[in-house]
Structures are given as structure tokens and as C-alpha cells.
Amino acid sequence: MRLVFASNNAHKLEEVRAIMPAGVDVLSLRDIGFEQEIEETGVTLEENSIIKARTVADFINGGMSASLNGVDGVFADDTGLEIDALNGEPGVYTARWYLMDEGAQEAKTEMENFARNRAKALRELKDKDNRGCQFRTVITLILLNGDDALNGENGGMIQVEGVVCGRMATEEYGEGGFGYDPIFIPEDYDKTFGELPAELKNTISHRARALAELVKVLHD
């Protein structure tokens, strides 16, 4: 099976490819020649996940490039950090949360973007006793091969999610992972995602759990 993952994020691609079972070939947007920016205009993780998957599916269906032959489907994810003491923020705005601050300017690099988001999270929680939170990943799969066994009520679109609960650290720990990993401590652990080995994180992360649900759907 060949699936296109609607992302060029190297960190996400590495994680997804490590998690997906043998026999599933995961292509990136770059692999299929998709270069346009996808405007994530949804107000929920579910909506943004659908927007990304549909945009890429339309590109494949309209392009009919020889390089796209044999592609069975497209899947896209959207992930949100939902912090209890902040009424579920940043949620759908997780990736670029720092830009919601007055006068904030665009970061020049992805790593700087991550650092600013983490700094904002620590700042917002500075005086909060409740540091509970969860990461939630929503994955939308759009099938392109007309497999009626998987189509269900949504005509080829399937949506699953994965959640990992935890708490926010009071400072950064570890240099592994990406995004909020150095300040997120998953439930039942005393180390952040930034400290835990990638092999372990890939078995308990929100994305891993969402992908596990996706694999179940594909195998049913």
C-alpha cells in the first residue's frame, strides 16, 4: 500500500515512517511534487486535518502524473496541545501559538518557532498550580482506490484520533523530539518527551496512538 502523508515536516515524517507497519510505503508531499501552501483555515483539529487531506487528494486526482500511479490514499494529521488551566488553549493554534501575542513577529526558523511556543507555554503557566494537559492528534485518511470495504458512510474519508495525557514541566528538559516535547511529561512517566528515547516516544505519543487506530482501519 502506498499512502501520501500530507506533510514535508522532516520530524513528523521520520516518526510516521517509524511507526507505520511493513508493507505501507509513506510518501511525502515533496515525493509527489506538491509544492503549494495549504491554508489551514479550520477552527478545529478535525477541520484542518480534512482540509489538508482533501487538498492533496484533489491534487493527485487532478494531476494524473505517472509518478502518482499506485497511490492508494492520502492522510493528514493535525495536532493540538490542550492545557487544562488555559481552557484548552492553544488547541488548533498550537503550531504558531506565539504569534497570538501582541507585536509578535514571524520566527525565522522552525527551531526558533518551537522555542517561542515553549517559552509562551511556560510563561502562561508560571503561576498556575494545575499543569494538566493533553496532546491530541486527529488523522484524516482519504482513499483513492474505491475500496468499498473501507469507504464507510463518508465515501472514502476516515477519521481517527489519538490522545496522550500528561502535565507541563516548569522548565525545559532534554533536547530530543521537537515542538513542545522538552516541556511535556506524559502520564505515568517522570521525564519529558524531549528526554525519552525516540523508540519509546513512538509507542506512546498522540501521533503513535492515532496511527495505531489508522492501522487498525487499514487491516480490518
C-alpha positions in Angstrom: 0.0 0.0 0.0 1.2 3.5 -0.9 -0.1 6.4 1.1 0.8 10.1 0.8 1.3 11.8 4.2 0.3 15.5 3.7 3.4 16.9 5.2 7.0 17.8 4.4 7.9 18.1 8.1 11.0 16.0 8.5 10.4 15.3 12.2 6.8 14.1 11.5 7.8 12.0 8.5 10.5 10.3 10.5 8.1 9.5 13.3 5.3 8.3 11.0 7.6 6.1 8.9 9.0 4.5 12.0 5.5 3.7 13.3 3.8 2.5 10.1 4.0 -1.3 9.6 5.9 -3.0 6.9 4.1 -3.0 3.6 2.9 0.6 3.9 5.0 3.0 1.8 4.7 6.5 3.1 5.3 9.3 0.6 5.8 13.0 1.5 4.4 16.0 -0.4 7.8 16.5 -1.9 7.8 13.0 -3.2 4.7 13.7 -5.3 5.7 17.2 -6.4 3.2 19.0 -4.3 4.6 22.5 -3.6 1.7 24.8 -2.7 1.0 26.1 0.7 -2.1 24.6 2.3 -4.2 27.3 4.2 -5.3 25.7 7.5 -8.5 27.8 7.9 -10.4 25.3 10.1 -11.3 26.2 13.7 -10.9 22.6 14.9 -8.2 19.9 14.6 -10.8 17.8 12.7 -11.4 20.5 10.1 -7.8 21.3 9.5 -7.0 17.6 9.1 -9.7 17.3 6.4 -8.6 20.4 4.6 -5.1 19.1 4.2 -6.1 15.6 3.1 -8.7 16.9 0.6 -6.3 19.4 -0.9 -3.7 16.8 -1.6 -6.2 14.2 -2.8 -7.6 16.8 -5.3 -4.0 17.4 -6.5 -3.5 13.7 -7.1 -6.8 13.2 -8.7 -6.3 16.2 -11.0 -2.7 15.6 -11.9 -2.7 12.0 -13.1 1.1 12.2 -13.1 2.9 8.9 -13.9 4.7 9.3 -10.6 1.4 9.1 -8.7 0.3 5.8 -10.1 -0.4 3.2 -7.5 -1.1 5.7 -4.7 -3.9 4.3 -2.6 -4.7 7.2 -0.4 -3.8 10.4 1.4 -3.7 11.0 5.1 -3.1 14.2 7.0 -2.8 15.0 10.7 -3.4 18.0 12.9 -2.2 18.1 16.5 -3.2 20.3 19.3 -1.8 20.8 22.8 -4.8 21.3 25.2 -3.9 22.8 28.5 -6.4 22.5 31.3 -5.6 25.8 33.1 -5.9 27.7 29.9 -9.3 26.4 28.9 -7.9 24.1 26.3 -5.5 26.5 24.7 -3.6 26.6 22.4 -5.6 23.8 20.7 -5.9 24.4 17.0 -3.4 27.2 17.2 -0.6 25.0 18.8 1.9 25.2 15.9 2.2 29.0 15.9 0.8 30.0 19.3 3.4 32.6 20.0 2.1 34.7 17.1 -1.1 35.4 19.0 0.9 37.7 21.3 0.6 41.4 20.5 3.5 42.6 18.4 4.9 39.1 17.8 6.9 38.6 14.6 7.4 35.5 12.5 10.2 33.3 13.6 13.0 32.8 11.0 13.5 29.1 11.6 11.4 26.1 12.6 13.6 25.6 15.7 13.0 29.3 16.7 9.3 28.8 16.2 9.3 25.8 18.6 11.4 27.7 21.2 9.0 30.6 21.2 6.0 28.4 21.6 7.6 26.6 24.6 8.5 29.9 26.1 4.9 31.1 25.8 3.6 28.0 27.4 5.9 28.3 30.4 5.1 31.9 30.8 1.4 31.4 30.7 1.6 28.7 33.3 4.1 30.4 35.6 1.6 31.0 38.4 -0.7 28.0 37.7 -0.9 25.1 40.1 -2.8 22.9 37.6 -0.4 21.9 34.9 -2.5 19.1 33.5 -2.8 18.9 29.7 -3.1 16.6 26.8 -1.9 16.2 23.3 -4.4 15.2 20.7 -3.8 14.2 17.1 -6.6 13.8 14.5 -5.8 11.9 11.3 -8.0 12.0 8.2 -7.5 9.3 5.5 -9.0 9.8 2.1 -8.9 6.6 -0.1 -8.3 7.0 -3.8 -8.8 3.4 -4.9 -12.6 2.9 -4.4 -12.2 0.3 -1.8 -15.8 -0.2 -0.6 -14.7 -2.2 2.4 -13.1 0.9 3.8 -15.3 3.6 2.4 -18.0 3.5 5.1 -20.5 6.3 5.4 -18.1 9.1 4.5 -17.4 7.9 0.9 -13.7 7.1 1.4 -12.9 9.5 4.2 -12.0 8.0 7.6 -11.0 10.0 10.7 -9.3 8.7 13.8 -7.6 10.3 16.8 -5.0 9.6 19.5 -4.6 11.3 22.9 -1.8 11.2 25.4 -2.5 12.9 28.8 0.2 14.5 30.9 1.4 17.6 32.5 3.6 20.6 31.6 7.0 20.8 33.2 8.2 24.0 34.9 11.3 24.3 32.6 12.7 22.6 29.6 14.3 19.1 29.9 16.0 17.2 27.2 17.0 18.0 23.6 15.2 15.2 21.8 12.0 15.4 19.8 10.5 18.6 18.6 7.8 21.2 19.3 6.7 21.1 22.9 8.5 17.8 23.7 11.0 19.3 26.2 8.2 20.6 28.4 5.6 17.8 28.1 5.7 15.0 30.6 3.4 12.1 29.6 1.2 10.3 32.1 3.0 7.5 34.1 6.4 8.9 33.3 8.7 11.4 35.1 10.6 12.5 32.0 9.6 14.8 29.2 9.2 13.6 25.6 12.4 15.5 25.0 14.2 13.2 27.4 12.6 9.9 26.4 14.2 7.8 23.7 12.5 8.2 20.3 11.7 4.5 20.2 9.7 4.8 23.4 8.0 8.0 22.4 6.9 6.4 19.2 5.0 3.8 21.1 3.1 6.2 23.4 2.8 9.5 21.7 -0.5 11.0 20.5 0.5 10.6 16.9 1.5 7.0 17.5 -1.9 6.3 19.1 -3.7 7.9 16.2 -1.6 6.0 13.7 -2.3 2.8 15.6 -6.0 3.4 15.1 -5.4 4.2 11.4 -3.6 0.9 11.0 -6.5 -1.0 12.6 -8.8 0.6 10.0 -6.5 -0.4 7.2 -6.2 -4.0 8.4 -9.9 -4.6 9.1 
